[in-house]
């Protein structure tokens, strides 16, 4: 997507028309309660628009519509080729509306327009097309049998699947959930994050235009404590997919146990390490990747490498390079393509991040860069990228997920110590490792307890690799790859006498 100027995006964003209604049974409707909520621009503190706020009654209405659609087979029994064509069309429509979606995402979330135009929106379109292409390529199997029976192993869609989305990558996470859910033949009920609903609601319109049948896709904006709880406790949903905090994920597991033992797929928090071994020669490259790893998306990212673990012999040199690279990351108006960092999602979250910074100072950490709220005159929630030196593994900043632009720098003496520090966390989502020794890379990558390990770069993999976490970063869940398609299906054995 071609980048434009700040002036262009500012002017065009004033002309945006927002989708503000729920999608239930193929119709854009107000909530049954008639209640609404205001969504706010994090970069200005100003209201953007009012959105309908759904209730538990709407959850039950959506499930009823989704169940009817699933049972009559309008989508679940549609030919794989036809489902594929519709989802590919949806991906293409997302591309056609890419600039509009990117501006909506920037206004609603505070994310930089550069990230949305060059990353999130193109990835969203590609995700729908990729999983669509997988529909008619995932095959059932036949086992050897005993000569008297035919033995088949087949996969069937689960039924009605709920998805609860996070606020940090709104439309991209909608695609990560919805594309494999729909590709596998399920009906879906989606709750976008209350703070960032606009692009998911626009996606509802595009899905109808693409030809997804009525009732197959339902989107309910509103409060997580209302809609999320109703979905978790619903006695008929076959599965619930969630990306968000570990605390809420655990609550959804409890809901499953107290209701119908629905399948729950959780992608949760992270406190991810970035290890720099003493044999690394290109420290400039490693520093650039480390800065990207922690500050990308303002640190509001579950794979943020917020713990930098550097060998003591190179720490001072490497830290200086990290500071110099950080200075290149400009913070400001998210509609300006020159800015790497935008606004934090809401004022209360900004205040939480600032409290973590104060706690780190009180516990003995040394700020070597940043540490302040900036651009307060804009009304926005801006915090400059912040780097702490002198952090020990027992400090709060080294243990708790901050979800903001804050980096904790620690040192180690031996490989064993580096691995111990890296793995000494309740989380296990992602880890980065920098080394020039191939044997070290293989050995340490295997020893790191994380769902994704990137070596000599910061990465989450791509659409072909499963994404999810160990320990309290995940539960029975992988986004992306063919594993995502399979996890939204039920496995059935058919044993037939000849």
N, C-alpha and C positions, 0 to 999 in steps of 0.2 A: 504494500500500500504506500503510495507516494506521500511523503511528509510535506505538510504545508507550514505556513507561518503562524505565530501566536495570534496575529491580528485576524487571520482567516478563521482559525478555530474559535476565537472569541466571538466573532460576528456570526458564524454559522451555528454555534451552540445556542444563540438566542432564538434561532428559528426552529429548534427541535420540538417535535410534538411527541409527548410521552404516552406510553400505554400505562394505564393506571388501574385496570380491572383484572379480576381473576379470570382464569380460563377453566370452566367446568362443562363437561359434556359438549365440547365444541362451540361454546358460547362465551363471549366476554361479558362478565356479570359483576355487579356489586356484591359485597358480602351479604349474607343473610341478616346480619346485625345492623348493617348500614354504617358501621363505624369506619373511620379513615385514620390514617396517620400521615405525618409530614416527613418527607425525606429531605435531608439537608446536605448542602455542598460543603464538604470538610475543608475546602480551601478558602471559603469566605464566611462560613457560618450562616449563610442565607438559605431560606427554604427553596427547594426546586419545584416540588409539586406535592399534591395529596394523593395517596394511594389507598385503595380499599383494604380494609383489615379483616381478614377472614376469621371465622369462628370454628369451634369443633363441629358444629352442624354442617359447615361447608366441607369439612374433611369427610364426613359420612356421605354427603351428597356426591363428592368427587369419587369416593370409593365405589359407590353404587353405579355410577356411570362407567367407571373403569372396569368394574366387574362384568357389567353387561357387555361392554365392548370385547373383553377378553373371552367371555363364554361363547358369544356368537361368532367369534373367529374373524371379525372384520380386519384384524391386524395379526392376531396370533396364528391364524391359519392361512393368511395371505401368502402367496408364493414368495420364496426367498428373493427371487429376482425383482418382484414388484416392491417389496419392502426396501430393497437396496436402492432402487431408482428414486423412491421418495426421500430417503435419507440423504442421498447424493444431491438431490434438488435442494433440500434444506441447507446443506453445506454451501452450495452455490449461492443461495439467497443471502446467507450470512456474509459471504464475500461481497455481493452486490450492495449490501447495506453496511459495509464495513466501516466506512468513515462515520456514519451516523451512530453506529453502535460504539465505536471508539470514543466519540465525544460524550455519549451518555455515560459510559463507564468512567470516564475521567471526572465528569461532574459529580457523579454519585459516590465515587469511592476515593477521590483524591489521587488516584494513580496517574503517573505521567502519561501524556498523550503519546509520547514516543513508545512506551512499553505497550500500550493498547494497539496502536496502529501496526507496530512491527512484530508484536508477539502474540498477545492474548486473543485478538480477534481472528487473525489468520490461523492460529492454532485451533480455535473453536471450530472454524469451518472444516479444517483438515481432519479433526477428530471425528466429526459426523461422517465424512466421506470414508475414512479409514475403516471404521467399524461397519459401515455399510458394505464395503467391499469384502469384509470377512464373512458376511451372512451366508453366502452360498459356497463357502470354502471350508467351513467347519463340518467335518464328516462324522457320522455315527460309525460304529465298528461292529464286527462280528468275531466272536471268539472261536476257538478250534472246535468246540463241541465234542460229543462222544460218538458220533456216527448215527445216533438215533434221534438227536434233537438239534434244532437250529437255535443258536445262542446269540442274541443281539444286545448291544449296549447302546442306548439312545439317550439323547438329551432333549428335554422339553422345557418351554418357558415356565417360570415359576408361577406367574399369575399377575397380581397387582403389586407393584413395587413402589415404595415411598423413597424419596430422596430429599435430604435436608442439606442445604448448601451453605458454605461459609461466605463471609463478606469480603475476603481479601482478593479472590480471583472469581468474581461473580459469574460471568457467562462462561468462562473457561471451565470452571468446576461443574457448571450445568452440563456442558458437553461431556466431560469425563464421566459423569454419572449416566446421563440420558442416552448417549449414543450406544453404549453396550446394552443398557436396559431395553431400549426399543429394538435394537438390532436382533436381540434374542427372542423377540416376539411378545414381550410383556406389555402390559398397560402401566402407566406411571402417574404418580401424584408427587408434585415437586413443591417444596417450600423454599423459596429464595430467602436469603438473609434479609431481615427487616431493614437493615442499614443500606443495602444495595440491591434493590429489586428491579430497577428500571430495565436493564438489558435482558433479564430473564423474562420479563413481561413482554418485551418486544419480540423475544424468541417465540413466544406463544403465537403471535400474529404470523410470523414467518412459517411456523410449523403448519398452521392451517393452510397457508398459501401453498406450501409444498405438497399438501395432500394427505397429511396424517389424519386418519379418520376420527370423527367425533368420539370423545370419551377415552381415547387411547392416551392422550396427554392432558393432564390437568395441572394447573399452576395456581398455588394459593399463597399470596403475600400476607404478611402479618406477623404476629408475635410468636417467637419460638416456644415460649412457655405455654401458649395456647395450642397452636397448630402442631408443634413438635410433640408435645405430650399426647395430643389426641391421636397422632399417627403412631407413636410408640405403644399406646395402649389399645389401638384398634384391634378387635378380635379377628379380623379377616385378612389383613395385609399379610402377604407371604414373606415379604422381606422389607428391610429398611436400610438404606445406605446413607452414611453421614460423613461429612468432613467438618471438623471443628475442634473444639477443646476436648481434652481428655476428661474433664469433669462432666461435661454434657454427654459425652460418649458413654460413660459409665452409667449415667442416669437412663439412657436409652436401653442399655442392657438390662437394667432392673425392670423397665417397662415391658420388655419382651418376656422376661420370666414371670411377671405378674399377669400377663395377658395370654397370648397364644403361642409363646415360644417361637415367634417369627425369627427368621434369619436376620441377623444384624451385622452389617459390614461397616467397620469404623476406620477412618483415617483421622488421626488425632494429632497431638502436639509433638514438639521436638525441641531438643537442646543440643544442636548438632556440632560436632567438632571438626576443626580443620587442623591437621597435623603437618608441620613443616619439619622434615628430617634434615640433619646437618649436611647431607651430601648434595642437596639441591644447588645447582650452579646458576640457573636462571631465576634469581630471586625477584627480578622485576616482573616476570610472568606470574610467578606464584603470588606476589603481592597484589597484582591486578585481579587475579582470580579470587583471592581472599576477600578483597574489598567488595567485589561483586557478590560474593557468597553471603556476606552479612548484611549489606545495605540494599540489595535489590528489593524493590517493592517496599521501600522504607523499613525493611526488616519485618514487615507484616507478612511473614512467610514461614510456614511450618518447617521448611528445610533450611532456614537461615543458619549459616555457620557462625553462631554467636560466640563460640568458644574457639579462640585461636591458640593452639598448643604448639609452641616453637622450641626447638632445641636451644638450650641456654647459650651455646657458643655463637649462635647467629642472631639471637633475639634482638639486640640493639640495632644491628644493621637492618634486619628485616622490618622491625617496627617503624623505623624511619622511612622505609620505602612504602609501607602501608599508609602512613600519614600523608606522604606526598601524593599517593594515588587517591586517597580520600578527598584531598583538596580539589581534585578534578570533578568531583560529584557535586553539581550545583543543586541547591534546594530552592524551590519557588513555585510560581504559578504552574499547576499541572498541565494547563493548555499551551504552555510554551515548550516546544520540542527540545530546547537546549537544556532543560532541567532533567536531571537524573532522578531527583527525589521530589515527591509531592507532599501532600498533607496526610497526617494520620487520620484514621477513620472518623473519630469523634472526640469531643473535648474530654470526656471522662477517660478515654483510652490514653490520650496524650498525658493527662495528669498521672495516670498509672505508670507510664514510661518514665516521667520525670521523678516519681517517687522511687523507682528502681535506681535511677541515677543517684539520687540523694542517699539511698541506703548503701550503695556501693562506696560512696565517699565516706560515709560514716563508719563502714567496716574496714576502711584502710586502703581502698583502691585509689589509684592516682589517675586523674583525668589528664591525658596527653593530647586530646583533641576534642573540641565540641563540648557538649554537656548542657546546652541551654535550649530553651524555647526561643524561636526566632520568628520574625515577621508577624508579631502579634497584632500590628496595626491593620493587617488584612482581615482580621476576624477568623483566620484559618488556624488549623492545628498543626503547626510546623515545629519539628524538633530537629536540630542539626545533627548530622552523624557524630557519634560519640565513641571514643576509644579509651578504655581503661587499661593501664599497666599495673603490675604488682598484684594481680588477682591470684588467690589461692583456691583450690577446688572446693573448699568448704564454704566459700562466700555465697551469699544469696544470688548475686549476679551470675555465678558460675553454675547454679543449680536450677533456677526457675526460668521458665520461658517468658521472656519479656515482650516479644512480638513488637519490637521497635528497633530503631537504628542504633543499637548499642553493642559494642564489641568488648569482650573480656579476654585479655592476653595473659597466658600462663606459660611457664617454661617446664622443660623436663630434661633429665640427664640420659636416660636409657630408653630403648625401644619399649621395654616392658613397662616402664613408668608412663610413657606416652599412651600406650594402649589402656593401661589402668585408668588414667584420667579420662580418656575418651569414653570408655565403657561405663564409667562410674556415674550413671544417670538412670532415671526411671524410663527414659525415652530411648528410641532406637530407630529413627526414621532415615537419616542420611548422614554420611560422613565423607569428608574429603581428605585425601592423603597426597602429599607431595614428596617424591623421592626420585633420584636418578638411578637407583639400584633395582633391577628387575626382580631379583629374589625377594628383596625387602617389600616391594610393591605387592607381590603375590601373597607373601606371608602375612603382612599386616592387613591387607584387604580381607583376607579370610578371617582374621582375628577380630576385626571391628564388628560389633554387634549392631548392625543397621541394615535396613531393607535395601538401601542403595549406597554403594561406595563408589565415589569417583576418584580416579587417580590422575594426578597432574592436571586437574581442572576442577571446576565446580560444575556439577551437573546433576540432573534428576533422571538421566536417561532420555528416551524419547518415546513416541507412541508405541513402539514395538516392545518396550521393556516394562515389566510389571512394576508399579509404584505403590509402596506401602511400607509399614514399619514393623519392627520388632517391639517387644515389651509393651509399654503403655502408649506407644505411638500408633498402634494398629490392632485390629481384631478381625480376623477372617476376611481380610479385604485387600484387594489390589486393584488400583485403577490402571488404565492403559493395557495394551497388549491383548492377546487372545485370552489370557486368564480372566480379564474383565468380562468378556462375552460369556465365558463358561460359568462364571460365578453367579450369573443371573439365570441359570438353568438348573433343572432338576435332573439327576441321573437315574435312569430306569434300565433294569435288566429284563429282557423278554426271553423266556425259555419255551420253545415251541416243539412239541413232538412231531416227528415227520410221519 
